[in-house]
Amino acid sequence: MRYQVPQFIEIEDKIIGPLTLKQFVYLVGGAGMSFIMYNFLPLIVALLLIAIIIPISLALAFYKINNKPFIDFMESAFAFYTKQNLYIWKKEEKIVEAKKAEATTEAQVYVPRLSDSKLKELSWSLDINENLNPLTGEDGKSTR
């Protein structure tokens, strides 16, 4: 038995002429809001608001940014401006004064610097490993 697999599922159907249902709703909503503004507000205020509403409704219906609908862009912009943002320029580590005092009182152990020769570092590490027993901390040399 053969089944028909749906194709082009990302493309919305053209329902009302060359417009999809979403495009039609955005255009009718913008036109309806403009009509209401024109009838109930003074002419100058209504024209200013209509000059804002019409381009927004046209952008919602037809404009795409990076192949995404304009409504996704508006949603992201709204979320960005309404949520609380924390910007950190330089991250500084906070060191407790007690830890500073504790670190300075500890016994200091000679640790070779990177600028010393590699031979000196190698001999130092061999001396440490050979002379100390890792379990007891005593000399590794014993008389048996």
C-alpha positions in Angstrom: 0.0 0.0 0.0 1.4 3.4 -0.9 1.0 6.5 1.2 1.3 10.1 0.0 4.0 12.0 1.8 3.2 15.7 2.4 5.7 18.1 0.7 6.4 21.8 1.1 5.1 21.8 4.7 7.1 25.0 5.5 5.1 27.1 2.9 1.8 28.5 4.1 -1.2 28.1 2.0 -2.6 31.1 0.1 -6.1 31.3 1.4 -7.4 34.8 0.5 -6.1 35.7 -3.0 -2.3 36.0 -3.0 -2.2 36.3 0.8 -1.9 33.8 3.6 -4.2 33.9 6.5 -1.6 35.6 8.7 -0.9 38.3 6.1 -4.6 38.9 5.7 -5.1 39.2 9.5 -2.2 41.7 9.8 -3.4 43.9 7.0 -7.1 43.9 8.1 -6.0 44.5 11.7 -3.8 47.5 10.6 -6.6 48.9 8.4 -9.2 48.4 11.2 -7.0 50.1 13.8 -6.3 53.0 11.4 -10.1 53.4 10.7 -10.8 53.5 14.4 -8.1 56.0 15.1 -9.3 58.2 12.2 -12.9 58.2 13.5 -12.3 58.7 17.2 -9.2 60.9 17.5 -8.4 64.4 16.4 -7.1 64.4 12.8 -3.5 65.3 13.5 -3.1 62.7 16.3 -4.9 60.1 14.2 -2.6 60.8 11.2 0.5 60.5 13.4 -0.7 57.1 14.8 -1.8 55.9 11.4 1.6 56.7 10.1 3.0 54.3 12.6 0.4 51.6 12.4 0.3 51.1 8.6 4.1 50.5 8.2 4.1 48.1 11.1 1.2 46.1 9.7 2.8 46.0 6.3 6.1 44.8 7.8 4.3 42.2 9.8 2.6 40.9 6.7 5.4 41.0 4.1 8.8 41.9 5.5 11.3 39.1 6.5 14.7 39.4 8.3 17.1 36.5 7.6 14.1 34.6 6.1 12.2 34.9 9.4 8.9 36.7 9.8 9.0 40.3 11.2 6.9 39.1 14.1 9.8 37.0 15.4 12.1 40.0 15.2 9.6 42.1 17.2 9.2 39.4 19.8 12.9 39.1 20.3 13.3 42.9 20.5 10.5 43.1 23.1 12.0 40.3 25.2 15.5 42.0 25.0 14.2 45.4 26.2 11.9 44.1 28.9 14.2 41.6 30.6 16.9 42.5 33.0 20.3 42.6 31.4 23.7 42.3 33.2 26.7 43.4 31.3 30.2 42.5 32.7 33.1 44.3 31.2 36.0 43.0 33.4 35.5 40.0 35.6 37.4 40.4 38.8 37.9 37.6 41.3 37.1 38.5 44.8 39.7 37.2 47.3 38.8 37.1 50.9 41.3 38.8 53.2 41.5 35.7 55.5 42.6 33.5 52.6 45.3 36.1 51.8 46.6 35.9 55.3 46.5 32.2 55.4 48.4 31.9 52.1 51.2 34.1 53.3 51.7 32.1 56.6 52.0 28.7 54.9 55.5 27.3 54.5 57.0 28.3 51.3 58.4 25.6 49.0 60.8 26.3 46.3 59.1 25.9 42.9 61.4 26.5 39.9 60.3 29.3 37.6 59.8 28.8 33.9 62.8 30.9 33.1 65.2 28.5 34.8 66.8 25.9 32.7 65.0 22.7 32.0 67.9 20.6 33.4 67.6 22.3 36.8 63.8 21.7 36.8 64.3 18.0 35.9 67.0 17.5 38.6 64.8 19.2 41.2 61.8 17.0 40.4 63.9 13.9 40.5 65.5 14.9 43.8 62.1 15.4 45.4 60.6 12.2 44.1 63.7 10.2 45.1 64.3 11.7 48.6 60.7 11.7 49.9 58.5 8.7 50.5 55.0 9.8 49.4 53.3 7.9 52.2 55.4 9.0 55.1 57.3 12.1 53.9 60.6 10.6 55.1 63.7 9.9 53.2 63.3 7.2 50.6 66.8 5.9 51.3 66.7 3.3 54.0 69.3 0.9 55.3 68.0 -2.7 54.9 
